[in-house]
Amino acid sequence: MHELLKLAEKSSIREDALEFEIGDTIDVHTRILEGNKERIQVFSGVVLARRGSGTRETFTVRRIVAGEGVERTFPVHSPKIARLEIKRHGRVRRAKLFYLRDRTGKATRLAERRPKTKANTPKNLK
């Protein structure tokens, strides 16, 4: 049964996989239909969680609007997501950042994570 499910989901999975991690600050560009017009709306915030697998995989993004926390959950493989822009990488030690819901102001900031490149790795000492 598991193989049948994978085969059925294969057609719905994105070719251009969205690559981001928990704690990243991202801009999600979403296609919105208003009448017969289509426009792009941007939702920016911190990625709190990823859950599921295959076509059922989703991620939750949180932002603060007028002092109120707003969370939105997006399907990873949705054709409604036009593109995803990574603004900064947050350094986290958890898979789910639900503790950020209780925090306000500067307490919600995450330390910057530097991407692993050759320039950031220490040189071997001989």
Secondary structure as UniProt FT lines:
FT   HELIX           2..9
FT   TURN            10..12
FT   TURN            22..23
FT   STRAND          25..34
FT   TURN            35..36
FT   STRAND          37..51
FT   HELIX           54..56
FT   STRAND          58..65
FT   TURN            66..67
FT   STRAND          68..75
FT   TURN            76..77
FT   TURN            79..80
FT   STRAND          81..88
FT   STRAND          90..91
FT   HELIX           98..102
FT   HELIX           105..108
FT   STRAND          111..112
FT   TURN            118..120
//
